[in-house]
Amino acid sequence: MRRIALTIAYDGTAYSGWQAQANAVTVEGTLREAIRRLCGEEVVTIGASRTDAGVHALGNVVAFDTESPIPGGNWRPALNSFLPQDIRVMRSWEAEDDFHPRFNAHSKRYEYRIATDEVISPIRCRYVCGVRETLDLEAMAEGAKAFVGTHDYSAFCSAGAQTESKVRTVTRCEVYREGPEIVIGVEGDGFLYNMIRILAGTLIDMGRGAKAPESMSTILGSLDRAKAGPTAPPQGLMLVRIRYGEDER
Amino acid sequence: MRRIALTIAYDGTAYSGWQAQANAVTVEGTLREAIRRLCGEEVVTIGASRTDAGVHALGNVVAFDTESPIPGGNWRPALNSFLPQDIRVMRSWEAEDDFHPRFNAHSKRYEYRIATDEVISPIRCRYVCGVRETLDLEAMAEGAKAFVGTHDYSAFCSAGAQTESKVRTVTRCEVYREGPEIVIGVEGDGFLYNMIRILAGTLIDMGRGAKAPESMSTILGSLDRAKAGPTAPPQGLMLVRIRYGEDER
């Protein structure tokens, strides 16, 4: 048995999220089917990030064990020939036997994109959240700054999450303009269920003037989901990359 | 009767091109249906550019006559509420009675995008043509330069075109890199059927070394479609904008 790892990119629009489900088309399910068609094995896949329906990824990471002799680097072109165009294996390699895409991850970077144009370009509409109101970028940036640190992020976690500890470390949280879009860039060691979409909804509220940027610390301290803003829609969210230690890559 | 003009943007992936057809979903057909649902009229639409299936637009222009009292600027939000997200009215206004989107156009700009990455990102795959080989950008730029001018462009026109004169004026033709993509930017007073896709196929041949850049003049002079390169696939092509004289806007 060997452990194969993949960096995988996808446009999440057409999928019911990452995680395989019996009666829905998901990214993981589509990937497993491609692996089955390639080498005849029903593998167990472990994804680093179980992205929600409609969320995109440039660099999710997945691993699985196989008896197939296909060399590590060859999985990329081989799987791409069985995958639809909106899912691509960007890199493939033979990993250490104990490599775990989620537990071994040092940090993850997500970006949430907001379009404030009066009319959203059809070329961008799959990858942005449209907000009609004018947003105060400075207020959003100030709120974002207070999000950085090691905190119990319970206020930014949707009900139903199974995780025991809600403590995470966020190393970067920045708000900046990129062309006609406002980008919220977040990096950390891991994120709770819907954490970045709730952060985006809260920062949008701050940009609209509905919440003061100074309230970020109070919201964090409350540990109360009701104090944060709404969960922003999925299509604005992109998993950009996951970093591992030298030895694992 | 008043003449309403629209600037319209669309992701052409899901459509059988611009022009309305009896048994296919087209951009023009979808727009006419939105107009019918908005004001109950079956209008005749005149589009500036009849883009092919799979070709995109940021700024096509269309005009129609209507008895509806809806003010010019209000057509934009009203129609957008009846249109799918992959078609957007970016601007609407009341035009002169004799405004004709195609005949009055001074110039059009198209861009053709080529991705040379080993694996094409799923976020970009709808808008680029993938070329696996390394392309010589300088050779392509040299070939492009010779495409500029007033010529009979018969060698760059697909059979079956109905136009009588094949003489057009191309004012700009440039090849440049934009991030991981190679862009062919072309401007002119009008273009023949498939002209830019055949130009792209020919410049790709020059980038691959299959054709010498100096042969552009010979190909143009031959008036022979067989001398030019293949017709590049539609998804790389984008109608960027159409310019009119001051008075028409």
HADDOCK unambig.tbl for C-alpha pairs under 7 A between the chains (distance, minus, plus):
assign (segid A and resid 9 and name CA) (segid B and resid 121 and name CA) 6.88 0.50 0.50
assign (segid A and resid 9 and name CA) (segid B and resid 122 and name CA) 6.61 0.50 0.50
assign (segid A and resid 10 and name CA) (segid B and resid 122 and name CA) 5.50 0.50 0.50
assign (segid A and resid 11 and name CA) (segid B and resid 122 and name CA) 5.70 0.50 0.50
assign (segid A and resid 11 and name CA) (segid B and resid 123 and name CA) 5.84 0.50 0.50
assign (segid A and resid 85 and name CA) (segid B and resid 122 and name CA) 6.20 0.50 0.50
assign (segid A and resid 86 and name CA) (segid B and resid 122 and name CA) 4.60 0.50 0.50
assign (segid A and resid 87 and name CA) (segid B and resid 122 and name CA) 6.10 0.50 0.50
assign (segid A and resid 88 and name CA) (segid B and resid 121 and name CA) 6.98 0.50 0.50
assign (segid A and resid 88 and name CA) (segid B and resid 122 and name CA) 6.51 0.50 0.50
assign (segid A and resid 90 and name CA) (segid B and resid 119 and name CA) 6.14 0.50 0.50
assign (segid A and resid 119 and name CA) (segid B and resid 90 and name CA) 6.15 0.50 0.50
assign (segid A and resid 121 and name CA) (segid B and resid 9 and name CA) 6.88 0.50 0.50
assign (segid A and resid 121 and name CA) (segid B and resid 88 and name CA) 6.97 0.50 0.50
assign (segid A and resid 122 and name CA) (segid B and resid 9 and name CA) 6.62 0.50 0.50
assign (segid A and resid 122 and name CA) (segid B and resid 10 and name CA) 5.52 0.50 0.50
assign (segid A and resid 122 and name CA) (segid B and resid 11 and name CA) 5.70 0.50 0.50
assign (segid A and resid 122 and name CA) (segid B and resid 85 and name CA) 6.18 0.50 0.50
assign (segid A and resid 122 and name CA) (segid B and resid 86 and name CA) 4.59 0.50 0.50
assign (segid A and resid 122 and name CA) (segid B and resid 87 and name CA) 6.10 0.50 0.50
assign (segid A and resid 122 and name CA) (segid B and resid 88 and name CA) 6.49 0.50 0.50
assign (segid A and resid 123 and name CA) (segid B and resid 11 and name CA) 5.82 0.50 0.50
